[in-house]
Every structure is written in structure tokens, then in C-alpha cells.
Amino acid sequence: MTFRLLQNFKGGRALVITRRAGWESTLETTLAKLGVACDYPDIVDGRAQIDVAMLSPERDILFVDGDLDGAVAIEVEPVSKLPPVPVIGLVGVEAPSRLKALVNLGATSFLRKPVYGGAVYSALFMGINQFLLRSDMHARLQDLEERRRGRRAVLRAIILVMRAQGLDEDTAYSQLRRESMRARQSLETYCEDFLSRWAKPPDTSDRTSGITLQGGNKQAM
Amino acid sequence: MARQQFRIGVMFSTTGPYSVVARSMLNGALLAFREVNQAQDVLSLEPVVVNPSGDLAQYRALSLDLLTSGIRQVVGCYTSSSRKEVIPCFEKFDGLLWYPSHYEGFESSDNVIYTGASPNQHVLPLVDYLATHVGTRAFCVGSNYIWAWENNRIFRETLTARGGTVVAERYLSVGDTEFDQVIATILDQRPDFVFNNLIGTSAYAFFRGFRAACRARGIDQASQIPVASCTLSEPELGEIGADAVDGHLSSSVYFSSLDTAENAAFMRAYGEAFPDGPVASADAEASYIAVRLLAAALQQAATDDARAVRSAVANQRLAAPQGEVRIDPQTYHAWLTPRIGRSHANGQFELLLEARQPVAPDPYLVQSSPRFATAMRPPLLRMVKA
């Protein structure tokens, strides 16, 4: 996976979680210039009415007013702390507790209230691209973590090949690596498969006798 | 009914490295002031002309002077760096800057009306023309500031998406005229064309030096390595000089050779008003358009309050020398007609291509650029010995 910078926001949808007070019209008109439509989910009993399951990271961006206490209930991914879609914090009262709440929601950029039109493009650009960058980094970390877990299998496979074929360590490693590339698998996955094949020799009991095909007396080759 | 009078700031660097274009812009604006004052019986505009001499600090200081003197509408700026320098002043004092030049886009201040071309109206049509008719290997040169950086970026991404390549980019300070090394590199690389974002005296020196270097090597520069620009205009052709004036490509929304009744009237009036030049340019026409639209908006709004004028200009249409021009009410940029021209020895541009009708401005390239930026990676191998 390679991180690619998003620079055209056309077709995006901003869900602005705030109590409408007039200042948001600057945000809305500036986002419109950037090809992003605005929606204002209702806030009922202090909670924004968002269907999290319907959010799409390809399309949606959450603008969350930090002055609303607990208006947004979204779960961030436990390891990466990433929300399901990019979150941009709208900062009114610049208190650590409110900034912390926005960070805990996974905000990747901020806009001061009242919103100044000239700051929107930068906030959107940073918010979305930091979200994509962190998503990419998380995916890379997961991949590396899986490979780290697989290193034990690589060590065991090398020792097995050394013993079975009388090879030295480097040659055994090279052979496994070459075979993994031929099989189009990571070395770790290939070695895990290799070990499981070695551990369970193929059951050949059914193959010792010929198979008689129906309607004839020929044997399968 | 008494005529309403307004003082209007006019801020162009009529001295300094890009003074030739700026003086043609001042002429375009002054012509429009004259026409408005002669034709209108309800409006009288008094231009208050200042000259920042290409000095960014002066732009800010003079903007401050104009705005604190009670002026709320200013026509001015040529370079993007000067526009970005003064925008905070206009926002602070809630004035309106009428910016009459092509620029690199990615901006839309509520305190600016943009009457020059947006990138979808200059660089994108140029890439299309070059990739179709000239080639796909480009060498980019530019003045070292945001115009060239961003215009080259848009150019590079668009050309790359069409399978082309930018073999190199070189930047020089505004006013720098030492091009020997850059020209040697271009001749070494032999691109299909040069994309030029140099401005003012730097551009003129480059055109002359490049033509001479090509001639010394037996290369017909205009046909073998043409130079394409989004800035080159008629008064600059005169500055380049007769020896190197022909065969340059320019993407512009206006050429003084346009064959329309409105342009004939504009050229006649301009020539009569300013017989000593500089001759009219696309930026002069944009300045003329800015003042004419400003006058129409002032007349409708009956005040020079920035918000009232801004909302009034969205309804205005003008039969400009280039064709119909109107302001887009969402972005406050202008609908303009893109064209490609090639310079001739007579100091005029021959029209090669033009859009059939005015094109909507797209300052953020929302309608005309890919969703993701082109991934730029350093090459894995680098030439160490030729």
C-alpha cells in the first residue's frame, strides 16, 4: 500500500456537528467552492444523529464542534486511534480538555471558530491527508506485526532444511526465499505452509491402489 | 440626480522588473475610468494611483494608506506574491481588491474579485495543445515564487497524467537574467518544448539568450524547441526584441489581434489614449474589465461598501474585448475564453485555437484535476556519467 495525497475533494460530504449560529455559513460556502457539500445532522438530547455504519471514508468528513460536550459517539480503532472517517475539530474554547476530547475522537486537523474562509482548504487538506497517512501507517504496522509473528516459522523452516538437506544456514535461507518468491508468498507465510506440510506427511493410503473408472476397466494415471 | 463619486485605488508597479506589463495594466484601468466617467451620468470615479515599484513591503504599506484614507475598492497587483501580501490588509479593513491578472489558483478570498484567468483557463488548455501538437517532454523554467511553483506543479501533474514527462525544473529570482547554465542544460536535455513561467525582465533575457544559443548550434528554436508560456503578452514581445520575438506559444484569454467589434473599439481607444505604449496586453484587458465591472457594481449597489459591491458584481455581464465576461457568484472569479496564440515578428499573436464560448472558472481545479496527486518519487538510478 502506498500513501497518495488527496488534493481534489470534489464529491465529498461534510457532516458538521454544531449548533447552528451563523458562523458556519463561511465554512459551508468555502467548502462548496472545494466541491464539498455540507450536512448538519440533528442534535437530539445532546447527541448528533449520525448513522456511523453509513459513513464512508471515501466521501465523508466529520467537522466536530469541540464546544459540544460528547455530541459525537464514534468508536476509534483501538491501536491506530483512527475514527471511521476523517475528523476535523472546530475549536471555540481553546481549553486542553476540549482539545483532548477532539484528539480522542481522532481529529487530524483543527479550525478555529468563527471559521475564516482562508483557513478551510488547509484544514481540509491536512485533516483528510493525515487521516489517509495514518491509515496507511496503521496498515503497514499490521503487516509488519504479522511478519514479526511469522519469523519463528522462518527460523524453524531454516533449521529443518539445514537438517534435511545438509545445507548451511545461508543456503537454506536462500532456498526458502527463492521458493517463497516462486510461490508468490511472503517468506513468513511460505515457511508456515512449509512447516505444516512437513508436520503432516501426505496421506497416500488411498492412492496405493488403482481407481476403477465407472463403465470400464481403465485405471487412472 | 447628483452624480455619485467614489475614489478608487489603482496599484501597479509601473517601475521595477515587471513594469512593462504593469504599465499596460494601468493603461487598461485608466481607459476604463475615462469611459465610465464620460458615459455615466450617475457615477464619477476618481482613480488614486500608487506605485509599489515591485517591492512587497511597499504593496502592504500602500494598501494600508489607501484603505485608511477611506478607499474601499482597489484595482491592482500583477504578481501572486504581491496579492498574497496585501490580502490581509483588505480583509482587516473590509476592502475589495480587484485582481486583474492570470494566476495559479487555489485561493478565493472574500475580499478579492479575480478578473484574470484561473489555471483551468490558461495552463490546462496549454498542456492539451502541447501534448497534441508539440510533444510530451517538457523542460520547465520559472521565476522563484509561488506563481511558477504552483503553475509548474499543475502543468507537471497534468502532463504526467497524459503520459508526458518533465525532464527538469529550474527557478531563478525575479529580475535575474543569468541564463547561460539553464540554457546549456536545456540544450543538453533536448526537450520537445520549454514551459516558461519567468516574468518580466528575466523572461525577456531568457527568450533572447535561448534563441541566440540555439542559433549558434544550428537549431531552429521556434520549430524544434518552442517556448510556451501562460504569461507572454504583446508589450513583452516588444521587450524581447526583433531578433527573438517570433514563434513563441502563449495561452491567454485575450490577444490584441482578436477580430471582434468590441476589441476593435478597445484597441482604437487604447491606441488613442496611450500612443506611447506599452501596447495592450491580456492583463491590460483584465484591468479594463475590472474597472468596468466595478463601475457597474457600484452603480447597482449605490455604495462602495465591499459586501454590497461584491454581491452586486455577481449579476454583471460585460461585452469585453475578448467576448462576454461575467463573474461566477460562487468563486468570484471570471468566466473567460481560453485561447492559444503564436507570436509573429510583427509583435502580434496569431490565433491558433480558441474555446467556443466562455469557460467557467475552476480556481481549485475541482472539475478538472485527478482526485489524487501524481506520486512523485525520486528515480532509483541517477546518471553519474554521461
Interface residues (C-beta under 8 A of the other chain):
Chain A: T2 R4 L5 L6 Q7 N8 F9 K10 T29 T30 A32 K33 L34 G35 G117 G118 Y121
Chain B: I87 E91 F106 S108 S109 D110 Q330 T331 P363 Y364 L365 V366 Q367 S369 P370 R371 F372 A373 A375
